[in-house]
Amino acid sequence: MSRPVLNILRLCRLPIYTQLHLEEALLRATKDNWLIINDGAFNPAIVVGISGRPPELVQCDEAVRYGIQAIRRFTGGGTVVIDHDTLFSTLIMQGSSLPQVDCFPQPIMAWTEQLYRPAFAAAGCPDFALRENDYIVAGGRKVGGNAQAITGRRWVHHTSFLWDFDPERMGLLRQPAKAPQYRQGRDHLDFVTRLRDVLPTRGARQRLVEGIVSSAAALGFDLQERTLADAAPALRHPQLLLGTKLLDLRTFVAPDGDGPQRRTT
Amino acid sequence: MALRVFGSGVLGRLGLQAQVMQAAAATATLAYSTVSQGYKYAASHEWASVEGNTATIGISDHAQEQLGDVVYVELPDVGKVVKQGETFGVVESVKAASDVYSPVSGEVVEVNQALVDKPGTVNTSPFEEGWIIKVKMSNKGELQSLLDADAYAAKCEKH
């Protein structure tokens, strides 16, 4: 029986808005499997999920003053702040390529743990695990955000791993109304951790990327290296409706006499 | 299925067999989900309940259970034309936005606005208060291509 093909797309500093458009196009306009790794976003951004309400999730007036881009993505889940120190890993799958994985959120999430745990171990972190719906290390500290979109027998599961983050930008987010039980009331900076602190050895970031790719091969895929030129035609598919949109946070800020001062990033 | 047979045997000896068979006939049985009789089902886990030329549409108990807590339902506009097998909206559960597909073609004549404030109704009452849209059907013949309760239950049990 032939192994299903997994197209590997390695990117660096692709803007997150472009990345999300590309992911959604590949999900909806192709029947191919993709592993996309974008090592860092081109510029910082706040990214909310499909139903996220910015006033509840973002310090909108501060974010407007900061001048940070805001985006609504096509997948579920919560709000993240991303930048050049965020490592993005995206899986786009045809269900028939993983017949043992039901196309529902929990089975997909559980399968991704099988992909990422060996990759983290290879990079020097043996205690990576899935807890509730988050990836954790060091006994209970979150290392990134996950979200999914499922359309029939195809799905996307994308993750933003926090290699590093800026606490000031992280402070632009409000604490969500619902938190996982394992958070146990911890402050945000006690709840999340930087991967650079967990994988401190030289070259670990690159080893993690290579570990993710190797782990996919070990799970039974036939890997094919691709380029952006191979993936981009999906964006030109006719009748493609994309759910990722730019958000203008100014519409959520109460007007005052002076207006918010924009700061360039 | 095995539990239903066991239960009816025991209760039959107690003279309650007729009542059990009547109750059992109202539902087919998955391991833990309910599949209600009298509905038609799409393989993509939506159900249709038909009255005249109007189909009320929602997602199955199996689907809501697998999705988890529903936190948002994206409803189409009234007047939207839907086609059988094409997406008409999105149901968001924790982390996941899942497309929902219309089991029939036609025009959306009503949407369940109650789901805007209480999306979890899809979980608590998937076949009744958790309905999502109502469609004035353009081709009732499409109902023949949908699954009845037993066929849908059998399909789900294969997975």
Interface residues (C-beta under 8 A of the other chain):
Chain A: G49 I50 S51 F74 T75 G76 G77 D102 F104 P105 Q106 I108 M109 N133 N146 A147 Q148 A149 I150 T151 G152
Chain B: S44 Q66 L67 G68 V71 Y72 E74 T87 V90 E92 S93 V94 K95 A96 A97 S98 D99 Y101 H159
